[in-house]
Amino acid sequence: MPLTPQRREQWRAIELLTERMEAGMAEQAWGDVAELELERRVLMEAFFAQPVADAEKDELAGFIRALMERDRAITDEGVREREAIAAKIGHVQTGRRAVQAYGGNQQL
């Protein structure tokens, strides 16, 4: 027996939030992604508050695997973005130190 219509609707709401998270990722709106993830976590906790029936396990396992793949893509992109920002900050700090060193030499 697959998911009941009510459980399928609950899962669809989780998928919709995941889609919105992916859209936020594409727009580099990481604050939005984090907020959506919190909303989605609440929905997932509510979904799994009801025990999974044996008949639902196979279908739900497929849904969960797909969700985990999508989450991995979002996380990987977030890590790449964080690293890019860290590199930019490093360049700015290097530039600032160079300006300070140059300014210090001007006073000699």
C-alpha positions as CSV (number, residue, x, y, z in Angstrom):
1,M,0.0,0.0,0.0
2,P,1.5,3.3,-1.0
3,L,1.3,6.5,1.0
4,T,-2.2,7.6,1.9
5,P,-3.5,10.8,0.2
6,Q,-3.0,12.7,3.4
7,R,0.6,11.5,3.9
8,R,1.3,12.1,0.2
9,E,0.1,15.7,0.6
10,Q,2.4,16.1,3.6
11,W,5.3,14.8,1.6
12,R,4.5,17.0,-1.3
13,A,4.6,20.1,1.0
14,I,8.1,18.9,2.0
15,E,9.1,18.6,-1.7
16,L,7.7,22.1,-2.5
17,L,9.9,23.6,0.2
18,T,12.9,21.7,-1.2
19,E,12.1,23.2,-4.6
20,R,12.0,26.7,-3.0
21,M,15.3,25.9,-1.4
22,E,16.8,25.0,-4.8
23,A,15.4,28.3,-6.2
24,G,17.0,30.2,-3.4
25,M,20.3,28.4,-4.0
26,A,20.1,29.4,-7.7
27,E,19.5,33.0,-6.7
28,Q,22.3,32.9,-4.0
29,A,19.7,33.7,-1.4
30,W,21.3,31.7,1.3
31,G,19.3,33.3,4.2
32,D,16.1,32.3,2.5
33,V,17.5,28.8,2.0
34,A,18.2,28.5,5.7
35,E,14.8,29.7,6.7
36,L,13.1,27.3,4.3
37,E,15.1,24.4,5.7
38,L,13.8,25.2,9.1
39,E,10.3,25.3,7.8
40,R,10.9,22.0,6.1
41,R,12.3,20.4,9.2
42,V,9.1,21.2,11.1
43,L,7.1,19.5,8.3
44,M,9.4,16.5,8.3
45,E,9.1,16.1,12.1
46,A,5.3,16.2,11.8
47,F,5.4,13.7,8.9
48,F,7.6,11.2,10.9
49,A,5.7,11.8,14.1
50,Q,3.3,9.2,12.7
51,P,5.1,5.8,12.4
52,V,5.8,4.7,8.8
53,A,3.7,1.7,7.9
54,D,5.4,-1.3,6.5
55,A,3.5,-0.9,3.2
56,E,4.8,2.7,2.9
57,K,8.5,1.9,3.5
58,D,9.6,1.2,-0.1
59,E,7.9,4.2,-1.6
60,L,9.0,6.5,1.2
61,A,12.6,5.2,0.9
62,G,12.7,6.3,-2.7
63,F,11.3,9.7,-1.7
64,I,13.9,10.1,1.0
65,R,16.8,9.1,-1.3
66,A,15.7,11.7,-3.8
67,L,15.4,14.3,-1.1
68,M,18.9,13.5,0.2
69,E,20.4,13.9,-3.3
70,R,18.8,17.3,-3.6
71,D,20.0,18.3,-0.2
72,R,23.5,17.2,-1.1
73,A,23.4,19.5,-4.2
74,I,22.2,22.4,-2.1
75,T,24.9,21.8,0.6
76,D,27.7,21.4,-2.0
77,E,26.7,24.7,-3.6
78,G,26.6,26.4,-0.2
79,V,30.1,25.1,0.6
80,R,31.4,26.4,-2.8
81,E,29.8,29.8,-2.2
82,R,31.2,30.0,1.4
83,E,34.7,29.1,0.1
84,A,34.4,31.8,-2.6
85,I,33.4,34.4,-0.1
86,A,36.2,33.4,2.2
87,A,38.7,33.8,-0.7
88,K,37.3,37.3,-1.4
89,I,37.7,38.2,2.2
90,G,41.2,37.0,2.2
91,H,42.0,39.1,-0.9
92,V,40.4,42.2,0.8
93,Q,42.5,41.6,4.0
94,T,45.6,41.2,1.9
95,G,44.9,44.4,0.1
96,R,44.2,46.2,3.4
97,R,47.5,45.0,4.8
98,A,49.3,46.2,1.7
99,V,47.6,49.6,1.9
100,Q,48.6,49.9,5.6
101,A,52.2,48.8,4.9
102,Y,52.4,51.3,2.0
103,G,50.9,54.0,4.2
104,G,53.4,53.3,7.0
105,N,56.2,53.6,4.5
106,Q,55.0,57.0,3.3
107,Q,55.4,58.4,6.8
108,L,59.1,57.4,7.0
